[in-house]
Amino acid sequence: MIRHIKKPAKAADARQTEDRGTEDTVRGILTDVRGRGDAALRQYSEKFDRWNPPSFRLSEADIKSCLDETPARVRDDIIFAQAQIRRFAEHQRAALKDVEVETIPGVILGHKNVPVGNVGCYVPGGKYPLVASAHMGIVTAKAAGVARVIACAPPTGGKPHAATVTAMHLAGADEIYCMGGVQAVAAMAYGTETIAPVDMIVGPGNAYVAEAKRQLFGTVGIDLFAGPTEQLVIADDSCDAELVAADILGQAEHGPDSPTIVVTNSEALAKATLVEIERQLTKLPTAKIAGAAWRDHGEIILCDTVDEMVAEGDRIASEHVQVMTRDPDVFLRRMTNYGALFLGKETNVSYGDKVVGTNHILPTRRAARYTGGLWVGKFIKTCTYQRLTEAASVTIGEYCSRLCAVEGFAGHKEQADIRLRRYRKAAG
């Protein structure tokens, strides 16, 4: 039997009214930037970020200044993290093979994996400057073979954030802009007098950035419809409450609307976790945010069996799933709905967020039921082609002509019939 030890204080649908307000605000900004270009971009940048530089694009001197400002240890750590992400992305890219096959005599079918031409990577900088998002977007796009990658991040403290700019540069960004929010996303999608538009936009952001990407989907491609960060910990009595609590609060600090859930088959662990979370909140510097997230959106679900734990994990379809059980591979074998799995006590979501090599841009709000996260394949268009001999055109054409007649497509039918008339004659 599945039952709650702790339920969230707020219902999941409590965001709907707020979402409608966000939708209207975003639509207005997008329309304005599309119509007025740089003038609107400057107006919103001044309004929201108090930032109105001569150029939003950073010059080589600006970038060098950020590189010089970034401590050597931070630069080295960024280089290490990007090496891990690049290495895994390159292995993923190598797994994407072009195909060409003769399906029946004279019919050659194939596909080519073609990178997107222009990509915009958004790197958030609101509550926290998410330096790692520069790696996840830019490094992965470049590993996929994208020719032009531009990167945007808002100013921090009235100037470009040095470590973020350093990460963007080292990741291989072709253009770096210091601008944030909906206006930055709009500028990348539509283009302005000074910014050439892109074909695809990736990267996390706040509710407004996420809504902007949703509204722009179709004008440009996007990676995911992203919501608040989510964390699911699946644990049994081989794990301790201190570890569970740390992994829950580590993601709850993203924002007060971040859902954090524990699924366990140990009532003792469930109850101990409740106590331990409150203890750790007394010491955590980000307790105000993490505590609100846990209070309003935190859950502890008690199961009787491993089968129930697997079923609950798939039902929840969380962005991050931390598995700390005697046999974590049970969940690797059996679960199908998750953004990323973190198997065993030795790993955790923070490793994936920052440095281990997998991508941290992942599906939320149960989107893991139908999509995975950002990877090189998101930047690749798998495009098909076909080539036929005259004899094969006759073979295929006979079937095609009859099938077009069934559907009533006279023009389609004639495309087949004209080739039947020509190539049957040529075949003698």
N, C-alpha and C positions, 0 to 999 in steps of 0.2 A: 504494500500500500504506500502511496506517495502522499506526504503531508507537509505542511509548512511549519517550521519552527519560528521563522520570521517572514512576515509579508511586507511588501513595500508600502510606505505611507501614502504614496501617490499612485494613481492608476496610470497605466502606460498611455492611455488616450487623453490624459490631462493636457498634453502639449498642443492639441489640435487648434484651440483658439489662438494661442501664441503663434503657431505655424501660419495661420491665415494672415495675421498682421505682418509677419516676416515676409510672406509672399508678396503682399502689396508694396511694401517698402522696396524690396529688391526689384520688382518690376519697374518701378518708377526710376530707379538709378540706372538700370540697364537701358531703358528707353532714352534717358537723357544722354548717357555716354555715347550711345549709338548715333544720336542726332547731332551732338555738339562736340564730340571727340575730345581733344586735349583740354578744351576750356572746361568741360564738365568734369573731366578727370581731376583737374587742378582744384576745382571748387569742392569736390567731395574729399580730396586728399587734405585740403586745408581744414575742412569741417570736422572730419573724423580723426585725422592723424596730426593735425597742426603741422603739416608738412607741404611746402610749396617750393621746391628747389628749382634752379634754372633748367635742369634736365632730370627727369626721373631715371633715365638710364645712367648707370655708373660708368665713369670713364676709367681708362687703365690706371690713371693716378688715384682715383677713388678706391679702386680695387686693391692697389698696392698699399694704400694707407690702411685698409682693413686687414690685409695680410700682416703688415708690420705690427698692428695693434694686437693681433691675436697671439697669445703666448705660445712658445714653441711646443710645449707639452700638448696644448689643445690642438695645434696643427697636426702634430704626430698622431694624436688619437683619432682625429678626423680622417687622416690618411689611412690608418689601420682599418677603421670602420668601413670606409669606402672600398678598400681592397677586398674585404669579405663580401660585401654586397655585389661588387663587380664580378668576383669569381663565381658566385652562385648564379648570377644573371647570365654570365657567359655560358655556363653549363646548360642553363635552360634554353638559351638561344640555339646552342648546338643541337638540342633535341628536336628543334623545328626543322624538318627536312622538306626540301622541294620534292615534288612527286611527278613522274611521267610514266604512264603505263599504256600498253596497247590492250584495250579491253576486249575487242573482237578484231579480226583481221582488218587493218586499215583504219581503225578508229584509235587515235592517240589522244588521251586525256591527261591533263596535268594541273598542278597548281604551283605557284610561286609565292614565297613568303616575302612580302614587300613592306619595308618600314614606312610608317607615317612620315610625311615630309617635314612638318613643323609642329612642335609641341611646346605648350606653356606649362611650367611647373610652379604651382603656388606653394609657398612655404609660410605657414602661420607665424605670427609673432605677437599675439594678444597677451593672454596671461603668461605664457611661456614662449620664448623664441625656440621653435622646434627645429633646431639645427639638423637633426637627423632626417627630416623630411626632404632636405636638399639632396641627401644621398639617395633616398628611396625613389624620387622622381627622376632626377637628372642622370644619375649613374645608370639606372635601369633603361632609360630612354636611349642613352648613348650606346649601351651594350646591345640594344635592339637594332642599332644602325640609323637612328633618327639624325637627319642632316643638321637641322636647326632646332636647338633647344633654348628657350628663353626662360628666365626665372624671375619671380617677383616675391618680395617679402616687404612687409611694412616697416617703417622706421621704429626704432626703440630708443626712447629717451631723446627724441629729436634728431636722430641721425641713423644711418644704416647700422645694423647690428653686425659687428666685426666678424664674429665667429660664423654667423650665417652666411655672410658674403664670402668668407674664406671657403666654406664648404661648397657653396655654389660654384666658385671659380675652380676649385680642385676637382669637383665632379665633372667639369667640362662644359658648363653653361656657355653658350655663344653670346648671349646678351643678358645682363643683370640689371633689374629695375628695382628701385626702392619705392614701392607703392603697395598698398594693401587693400583688403576688403573687396566689396562687390565691384567697386570702380576698377580695381586692378584686373579682376576676372573679366569684366566687360571690355576693357581695353585690349586684353589679349584675344578675346573672341572676335570682336568686331574690327579691331585695328583703329588707330587714330592717325592724325597727320604725322606723328613721329614714331609710331609703333606698327610694324607689319603684323597682320593677324596670323593666328595659328590655326591648325586643323584639329587640335585636341588639347584639352586642359586636364591636368591631373594634380592631385595633392589634397590634403585635408584642410579643414578650416572651421570657422564657427558656423552657427546656424545660417547666417546670412550668406556666407561663401558657399555653403552646401546648397542653399536654395538657388543661388545664382547659377551654379553648375546645372541644377535640375532644369531651370528655365532655359538655359542655353543649349541643352542637349538637343541635337539635331542641327543647330547652327554649327556646333563643333561636337566632336566626340568627347566623352569624359571617361574617367576611370570607373567611378562608382558613385551611387547616391549615398553619401555618407551621413550618418547621424552621430550622436554622442558615443564616445568610447565605451566599450562593453567588456566585462570580464566575467568569465565563469570558471570557478575552481571546482574540480571533481576530486574528491578525496575520500579515503577510507581510514580505518583506525591505525594504519601504518604511518600516517602523517600526524603532525602535531598542530595545535591551534595557532601557535606563534607564526608558523610558516604560512598557514592559510590566511591569517589576518594580514600579514605583510603583503601577500600577493593580491588580496582584495583591495587594500587601501592604496597600494601602488598605482592602481588604475583609477580608483575612485577620485584621486586628486586631479584628474583631467578636468572635471567640471561637476557642478552640483546636480546635473541631469544624467550622469553616467551610471547605467545599471550595473550592479555588481552582485553576483549570485554564487552561492555555495550549494553544491549537490553532494550529499554524503549518505552512506548507509550506516553511519555511526552516530547514535544519538549523543553519546558522550562528547564526541568531537564537535558536533553541532552546538551544543550548549557551551562548551569551552571556548569556541570561536566567538560567540556573542560577547563573552566576558573579555576575551583577549583583544578584540577590535576596540572596545571602549578603553582598555588600558593603553593600547598603542596610540589612540587618538589624543590622549593627554600629552604625548611627547612629539607627535608629528607636526613639523612646521606648517604643513598644508592642511591641518586638521579642519579648518573652517570649511573648506571646499569638500574634502574627502568625507567629513562627518555628515554634511548635508546630503551628499550622494548616497551614503550608506543608509541614512535615516529614511530618505524619501524613495529610493529605488533599490535598496538592498534586500536580498532574500536569502533564506536558508531553507533548503528543501531536503527533507529526510526520506530516503528510500529504504526498502527492505532488501533489495537484491541488486547485483551488478546489472542485470537485464533492465531493471527500472532506471538505473543511473544512465545507461546508454540511451534509453528512450527519452529521458528528460533532457539529456545533452542535445540530442537531435531536435527535440521540440523547441528548445530555447534558441538553437542555431546562433550561438554567440560569436562575436568578432574574435575574441581570444578565449581559448579553452586550455586551462592549466590542469594537467592530470597528475595527481600525486597519490597513486594507489600501489598495491603490491605488484600488479602487472599492468603498467600503463599501455602496453601494446594491444591489450584487449580493445581499448578505445580507438587506437589507430586502425585496427582491423575492422571494427564494427561501426564506428561513427561515420556519418556522411555529411552532416551539416555543421560546418565551422569555418571561420576565416583562417585561423591557424591553430595548430595543436602544439602544446609545449609539454613534452612527455617526461615525467619524472621530477623528483625534487631538485635535481641538479640544474635544471633550466628554469626560466621564468619569462614572463611577457616583456619585462624590461630589456632583456637580452635581445629579443626580437625587435623591440622598438628602436634600439640604438645601434647594435653592432654585430650581431651574430651572422647576418648575411641574408636572411629572408626579409621580405618586404613588410613594412608596417602599415601600409595603406590597404585596409581590409574591409570586407562587407559588414554592415551593421543593420540593425532593425530587421533581423531574420532574413536578410538578403543572401546569407550563406546557403539558404535552401536552393539557390539557383545560380550563384556565381562564386568564384574565388576572388582573391585579392589582386592587387596590381602586380604584374610580372612582365617580362619582356614580351610575352605573347599579346598583351594589351596594346602594344605599340606596333604590332605586325598585322598587316592585311593579308589574309590568305586568299589569293586571287587565282581563279581557275582559267584554263584555256583549253581549246580543242583543235585538232587537226585531223582531216579525213582524206582518204584517197577517193578517186572517182567511184570505184566499185563499192567502197564503204558508204559513200554518199547515197548510192542507189539503195543499199540495204536499209540504212537508217531512214532514208526518205520515204520508203514505202510505209513503214510503221508511222512515221510522223504525219504523213498525208492523211491516213485513216483516222488517227487520233485527233487531228485538227478538225476533221469533218464532224466527229462526235461532239466537239465543243462549239461548233459553228463559227470557227475562226477562219474565214475565207482567205484573208491575207496571209495568215500563217501557213495555211494549206498550200497556197501558191508558191511560197518560198521553197517548200519541199518539191512541189510538182515541176517547177521550172528546171530543177536539177535532175529530176527523174527523166524529163524529156531530153535533156542534153547528154547526161552521162550514160543512160541506157543506150542511146544511139552510138556514143563513142565506144561503149563496150562491145558493140556489134551485135 
